[in-house]
Amino acid sequence: MAEAIIIPVSFFLAIFAITYLYFSTRNKERLALIEKGADANIFFRAKGEFDIPRWKIVLINFAVLLISIGAAIFLASILESYLNVDEEVAYPGTIFLLSGIGLLVGFNMTKRLEK
């Protein structure tokens, strides 16, 4: 019974500790910049005319991920039927491999788009 209480409490304490450390260190960094005479506006990026909306970046990455998962399922079925690879190995292996490659491709596409 104690485990049912300890686990959620420790989970919420960990989340609280992470957010507290994030905001307190951010505040200390900005106070140190102000003490040295620097402007704290370096943390905020000015909106330029060439900024890409976040939803477009998420959409590109999601589309490339779904395309790579579809290609992975297709490739896994080919591996299973023609090369007699076990189904338990072919599907997860190709899905994880091509999903990772798809995420890398999506990252590179968004990096090129931002330039």
Long-range contacts (C-beta under 8 A, 24 or more apart in sequence): 52-110, 52-113, 52-114, 56-113, 57-110, 57-113, 60-106, 60-109, 60-110, 60-113, 61-103, 61-106, 61-107, 61-110, 63-106, 64-102, 64-103, 64-105, 64-106, 64-109, 65-99, 65-102, 65-103, 65-106, 67-102, 68-98, 68-99, 68-101, 68-102, 68-103, 68-105, 69-95, 69-98, 69-99, 69-102, 71-98, 72-97, 72-98, 72-99
